[in-house]
Amino acid sequence: MNPPPPELTEAEWRIIKTVWDIEPCSAPDVHERLRTGTEWAYSTVRTLMDRMTAKRLLTAEKLKKLTLYRSAVTREQAQQSEVLYTLIQAFEGAMTPMIQRLIDTRIPSNQELDELEAIIRLKRQAINQREKGSRSAT
């Protein structure tokens, strides 16, 4: 199993979300997309993208004078890394208070609550199946 990607800074999140939307892409492409929401110079975008390549968050392919970037991590991998970091750092690994803070911070809709209940129900079934399998194997 691959190690989780490193945590992303706020600036790296802006870059990688843009890359996910338009990859493969060049630094000028990303700069153009981010220009309205940031006041970053092109050199700032390029430096961030090069650092993200060094951190293995992006890949870079040189084609003559153009460098094309692609994401090296999926949205799910990046999100999982962030959630795991928060779970460990802020909640000392305890899921219940973390989920309680999420629900207290932004009240979920009925649809979201239904989806959460379905996720919990499926996870409980998977755990029960795994426990049955391990008991019958012994």
Secondary structure in CASP SS format (residue, H / E / C, confidence):
PFRMAT SS
TARGET T0000
AUTHOR 0000-0000-0000
METHOD secondary structure of the structure
MODEL  1
M C 1.00
N C 1.00
P C 1.00
P C 1.00
P C 1.00
P C 1.00
E C 1.00
L C 1.00
T C 1.00
E H 1.00
A H 1.00
E H 1.00
W H 1.00
R H 1.00
I H 1.00
I H 1.00
K H 1.00
T H 1.00
V H 1.00
W H 1.00
D H 1.00
I H 1.00
E C 1.00
P C 1.00
C E 1.00
S C 1.00
A H 1.00
P H 1.00
D H 1.00
V H 1.00
H H 1.00
E H 1.00
R H 1.00
L H 1.00
R C 1.00
T C 1.00
G C 1.00
T C 1.00
E C 1.00
W C 1.00
A C 1.00
Y H 1.00
S H 1.00
T H 1.00
V H 1.00
R H 1.00
T H 1.00
L H 1.00
M H 1.00
D H 1.00
R H 1.00
M H 1.00
T H 1.00
A H 1.00
K C 1.00
R C 1.00
L C 1.00
L E 1.00
T E 1.00
A E 1.00
E E 1.00
K E 1.00
L E 1.00
K C 1.00
K C 1.00
L E 1.00
T E 1.00
L E 1.00
Y E 1.00
R E 1.00
S E 1.00
A C 1.00
V C 1.00
T C 1.00
R H 1.00
E H 1.00
Q H 1.00
A H 1.00
Q H 1.00
Q H 1.00
S H 1.00
E H 1.00
V H 1.00
L H 1.00
Y H 1.00
T H 1.00
L H 1.00
I H 1.00
Q H 1.00
A H 1.00
F H 1.00
E C 1.00
G C 1.00
A C 1.00
M H 1.00
T H 1.00
P H 1.00
M H 1.00
I H 1.00
Q H 1.00
R H 1.00
L H 1.00
I H 1.00
D H 1.00
T H 1.00
R C 1.00
I C 1.00
P C 1.00
S C 1.00
N H 1.00
Q H 1.00
E H 1.00
L H 1.00
D H 1.00
E H 1.00
L H 1.00
E H 1.00
A H 1.00
I H 1.00
I H 1.00
R H 1.00
L H 1.00
K H 1.00
R H 1.00
Q H 1.00
A H 1.00
I H 1.00
N H 1.00
Q H 1.00
R H 1.00
E H 1.00
K H 1.00
G H 1.00
S H 1.00
R H 1.00
S H 1.00
A H 1.00
T C 1.00
END
